[in-house]
Each structure stands twice: as C-alpha cells, then as structure tokens.
C-alpha cells in the first residue's frame, strides 16, 4: 500500500464501510503475505522501489507458483532467476502472460510500465560464453524500467572489437561488464570511460580459473578506478545495481 491507499483504508474503517477485522487483515498484508513456504515482502516495492525477486534454485515448482500467485495479487512486475524451461511451463499455468528467456534463465511478468529514464545501461560481455550472465543482467535492468544496450563478444583477445563499440559504451550512464577467463575486460573498459563500471566475474574458463575465482580476484584488484565488483555469475546483482544508478537524479 502507498500513502493514499492507507488513507483510503483508514477512512473506510472510520466510515464503517469495512469492519475493523477486515482492516486489520489488510494492514497485515501491508508488511508481508504468508504463503506457507515463504513470507512475501509485499511492502518492499514501496520501500525501496523494486519488488521481491524469485531465486528459483532450491524451490519446488509448487513453491514458486505460490509466490507468483501472491505477487500477481499485488500487481507487481515479476522476475524469477535461474529458471528452467520445465519450471516456466508450470508457471504458465498460473500466469499465461509469463515470458521465458532461455539464455538468461529468467521468467518475467510485466504487470505495469515502470518509469524509464532517458539514459541507458550498457551491458558488455567479453565472450559468447559469458552471455548467459550478461543477459541475466540485461533482463533484470529491463524489467525494472531501463533501456539496455547489449555489446557482445568484445573481450581482450581481440581488443579492436571493443573500440568499434566505444561510442555506445561511453554514452551509457552505467556499464555492466561480464567476463570470465582472466577477467581483464572491466579494467580495460574503466580506463576508457567516465562512467561507473560494474564488473561481473563469470565461471567461464579452464582449470586455473577456479570457476570464476581468478576473474573475481582480478576485478577486485583492478588498477583502473571506478570499478565495483559483484559475485561470480551474479548478473542479477549487477543489473539491479545498474538500475539503481541509472535512476539516480
């Protein structure tokens, strides 16, 4: 509930259009909705600007469906991450409008259009193998009301490819860079732009990459200023942070 909805509810109780118990029930849902397997933070969108996001691994299809039903009752945009095609088929039973992005592994439901700033986010991937993580970042930013420009396969092994896209990258308000292997691309990008760079280490690489730890350490030790780092393969975290930065006034 926003302030106007709370005011309307209190006026309805005062005018005896609804009874006190019904009012208490509605106010209880203002903080969270208990669906048994989860307590959905129904006030989060009003508090921080973004609704809850469903992380699918570890949850059964039935649990995810219950959470989706509750979110639909709030008329919130829905983002579920690390979802499978099989789970998407289950979700369509309760929400036919749901869309699946097989590359990002995301399920999205757009119930309302969020305010979109004139500025945009650039999502840059070093190699084709980094695309699933980069796409998760892009989808996250888009469902939260941002324009996204995707720049793919511009890693340091062929750095001339990056230079061809510099105008687009420099035009962004914030830049997300996903890279595995040695994780060098965010440092290179940060040395060429005057915008914040969110580095996403991916678990792409051979043995000594240690499932993304090598890229993570390289990014944390970036010589270039203006680089912040999220967790390994955390495209969602990067897209969320990029959205917050892009919407700053």
Secondary structure, 3 states (H helix, E strand, C coil): CCHHHHHHHHHHHHCCCCCHHHHHHHHHHHHCEECCCCEECCCHHHHHCCCCCEECCCCCHHHHHHHHHHHHHCCCCEEEECCCHHHHHHHHHHCCCCEEECCCCEEEECCCCCCCCCCEEEEEECCHHHHHHHHHHHHHHHHCCCEEEEECCCCHHHCHHHHCCHHHHHCCCEEEEEECCCCCHHHHHHCCCCCEEEEEECCCCCHHHHHHHHHHHHHHCCCCCCEEEECCCCHHHHHHHHHHHHCCC
